[in-house]
Amino acid sequence: MVATLEKRDFPVRRLVLLASPRSAGKSLRFRGQEVQVLPVAQDSFQGVDIALFSAGGATSLQWAPVAARSGAVVIDNSSAWRMHAEVPLVVPEVNMQDASSRPLGIIANPNCSTIQMVVALKPLHDAAHIEHIVVSTYQSVSGKGHAAVEELWAQTRALASGKPIESKVMPGQIAMNLLCDWKAGAQEYSEEEWKMVHETRKILGDPSIGVSPTTVRVPVPCAHAESVFVRFKRPMKREEALSLLRKAPGVVLAEQTYAPGDHPQPAAAAGTDPVYVGRVREDLAVPGALNLWIVADNLLKGAALNAVQIAERL
Ligand SMILES: NC(=O)c1ccc[n+]([C@@H]2O[C@H](COP(=O)([O-])OP(=O)(O)OC[C@H]3O[C@@H](n4cnc5c(N)ncnc54)[C@H](OP(=O)(O)O)[C@@H]3O)[C@@H](O)[C@H]2O)c1
């Protein structure tokens, strides 16, 4: 978030960096200056206009109301407030208008996998109204935080040198493996899968949209990929979808015909802002339905960039 504020030349007069006492005294570089990290406290938000939160759900539940009472508009990356009836859940390219109604002074930033999917599907939804989405995710390890990325590399090194692996952050081996590492939710679905169901419906403003998710963690450090099947109220052809996606805000479309290795990839998307859409093709079994491949950096468009874009629009 700090790097994105600097890169986009956000009009910051005073930058306040807050974390837990564990980080107190550390500093981050912003516009060539070292800015010290302070432990969050009751008076930390005085004179603050916008507070960008990314410190876990429990921290947001505790401190977002404090920041809002101090007059700041809170933009929260955690899942703590996303489904609260008085908190808008916003993706600027999709439903920025919802941010104007924020009675608690809090705006929620959606789940990283949901953000990249709705940015890509929005223009198609506006044209033909989505009825059903089947989504399978290939989520990078950075989605689980800094420590998880460290563990991926440690496990990879251990495996490469024939040593036993350790799993402290992940519930098992992630290097050279695939994991469903999210907490359990209802009906044999994970919490992450339910987030994709509920958040997609809230952002697109239609609780009747069917969402069938399967979320999988893959041994990739950064950037999520998704295979998406989508069926509409009326049939859509590939050509129409391409023409809509070509001019869609936040989307970079790869419309070349299929060729091995020639499609959006996490390694190339990591560190960049767009949502990459490729492999747009008509479904083989359901006439009028489409399949897409969607890739984006989960730390940027999936979190920090989306939050800063909301702040820019505010
Ligand atoms: N990673 C993603 O792709 C992604 C995407 C969307 C949303 N999110 C959400 O963003 C949040 C942060 O995720 P992350 O990946 O950045 O995790 P992370 O790498 O584990 O960082 C957590 C941050 O929160 C701070 N923190 C933890 N407990 C705190 C407390 N009690 N008081 C103040 N600060 C505290 C930590 O500071 P200390 O070192 O001082 O503890 C650290 O800076 C989470 O809510 C996550 O769900 C993450």
The ligand as an SDF file (V2000), in Angstrom:
LIG
                    3D

 48 52  0  0  0  0  0  0  0  0999 V2000
   -2.2950  -11.1590    1.1390 N   0  0  0  0  0  0  0  0  0  0  0  0
   -3.3170  -10.9690    0.3300 C   0  0  0  0  0  0  0  0  0  0  0  0
   -3.3300  -11.3300   -0.8680 O   0  0  0  0  0  0  0  0  0  0  0  0
   -4.5250  -10.2990    0.8560 C   0  0  0  0  0  0  0  0  0  0  0  0
   -5.5000   -9.9610   -0.0590 C   0  0  0  0  0  0  0  0  0  0  0  0
   -6.6330   -9.3380    0.4290 C   0  0  0  0  0  0  0  0  0  0  0  0
   -6.7630   -9.0670    1.7860 C   0  0  0  0  0  0  0  0  0  0  0  0
   -5.7880   -9.4360    2.6360 N   0  0  0  0  0  0  0  0  0  0  0  0
   -5.9670   -9.1170    4.0620 C   0  0  0  0  0  0  0  0  0  0  0  0
   -4.9950   -8.1370    4.4050 O   0  0  0  0  0  0  0  0  0  0  0  0
   -4.6110   -8.3130    5.7730 C   0  0  0  0  0  0  0  0  0  0  0  0
   -3.0920   -8.4280    5.8790 C   0  0  0  0  0  0  0  0  0  0  0  0
   -2.6600   -9.4870    5.1130 O   0  0  0  0  0  0  0  0  0  0  0  0
   -1.1140   -9.6800    4.8160 P   0  0  0  0  0  0  0  0  0  0  0  0
   -1.0610  -10.6780    3.7750 O   0  0  0  0  0  0  0  0  0  0  0  0
   -0.4330   -8.3590    4.6180 O   0  0  0  0  0  0  0  0  0  0  0  0
   -0.6420  -10.3140    6.2000 O   0  0  0  0  0  0  0  0  0  0  0  0
    0.8050  -10.2750    6.9130 P   0  0  0  0  0  0  0  0  0  0  0  0
    1.8770  -10.2960    5.8930 O   0  0  0  0  0  0  0  0  0  0  0  0
    0.7430  -11.3510    7.9160 O   0  0  0  0  0  0  0  0  0  0  0  0
    0.8390   -8.8220    7.6520 O   0  0  0  0  0  0  0  0  0  0  0  0
    0.0160   -8.5560    8.7450 C   0  0  0  0  0  0  0  0  0  0  0  0
    0.2440   -7.1140    9.1910 C   0  0  0  0  0  0  0  0  0  0  0  0
   -0.6750   -6.7930   10.2100 O   0  0  0  0  0  0  0  0  0  0  0  0
   -0.0180   -6.2440   11.3430 C   0  0  0  0  0  0  0  0  0  0  0  0
   -0.6760   -6.6510   12.5710 N   0  0  0  0  0  0  0  0  0  0  0  0
   -0.9430   -7.9090   12.9670 C   0  0  0  0  0  0  0  0  0  0  0  0
   -1.5580   -7.9020   14.1680 N   0  0  0  0  0  0  0  0  0  0  0  0
   -1.6720   -6.6050   14.5430 C   0  0  0  0  0  0  0  0  0  0  0  0
   -2.2020   -5.9530   15.6830 C   0  0  0  0  0  0  0  0  0  0  0  0
   -2.7450   -6.6350   16.6840 N   0  0  0  0  0  0  0  0  0  0  0  0
   -2.1640   -4.5980   15.7480 N   0  0  0  0  0  0  0  0  0  0  0  0
   -1.6020   -3.9040   14.7350 C   0  0  0  0  0  0  0  0  0  0  0  0
   -1.0770   -4.4730   13.6110 N   0  0  0  0  0  0  0  0  0  0  0  0
   -1.1050   -5.7990   13.5200 C   0  0  0  0  0  0  0  0  0  0  0  0
    1.3760   -6.8570   11.2720 C   0  0  0  0  0  0  0  0  0  0  0  0
    2.2470   -6.0060   11.9490 O   0  0  0  0  0  0  0  0  0  0  0  0
    3.2080   -6.6250   13.0960 P   0  0  0  0  0  0  0  0  0  0  0  0
    4.3420   -7.2380   12.3320 O   0  0  0  0  0  0  0  0  0  0  0  0
    3.5680   -5.4290   13.9000 O   0  0  0  0  0  0  0  0  0  0  0  0
    2.3990   -7.6360   13.8180 O   0  0  0  0  0  0  0  0  0  0  0  0
    1.6230   -6.8790    9.7520 C   0  0  0  0  0  0  0  0  0  0  0  0
    2.0930   -5.6380    9.3100 O   0  0  0  0  0  0  0  0  0  0  0  0
   -5.3420   -9.5430    6.2690 C   0  0  0  0  0  0  0  0  0  0  0  0
   -6.4990   -9.1140    6.9090 O   0  0  0  0  0  0  0  0  0  0  0  0
   -5.7090  -10.2730    4.9910 C   0  0  0  0  0  0  0  0  0  0  0  0
   -6.8560  -11.0280    5.1400 O   0  0  0  0  0  0  0  0  0  0  0  0
   -4.6530  -10.0020    2.2330 C   0  0  0  0  0  0  0  0  0  0  0  0
  1  2  1  0
  2  3  2  0
  2  4  1  0
  4  5  1  0
  4 48  2  0
  5  6  2  0
  6  7  1  0
  7  8  2  0
  8  9  1  0
  8 48  1  0
  9 10  1  0
  9 46  1  0
 10 11  1  0
 11 12  1  0
 11 44  1  0
 12 13  1  0
 13 14  1  0
 14 15  2  0
 14 16  1  0
 14 17  1  0
 17 18  1  0
 18 19  2  0
 18 20  1  0
 18 21  1  0
 21 22  1  0
 22 23  1  0
 23 24  1  0
 23 42  1  0
 24 25  1  0
 25 26  1  0
 25 36  1  0
 26 27  1  0
 26 35  1  0
 27 28  2  0
 28 29  1  0
 29 30  1  0
 29 35  2  0
 30 31  1  0
 30 32  2  0
 32 33  1  0
 33 34  2  0
 34 35  1  0
 36 37  1  0
 36 42  1  0
 37 38  1  0
 38 39  2  0
 38 40  1  0
 38 41  1  0
 42 43  1  0
 44 45  1  0
 44 46  1  0
 46 47  1  0
M  CHG  2   8   1  16  -1
M  END
$$$$
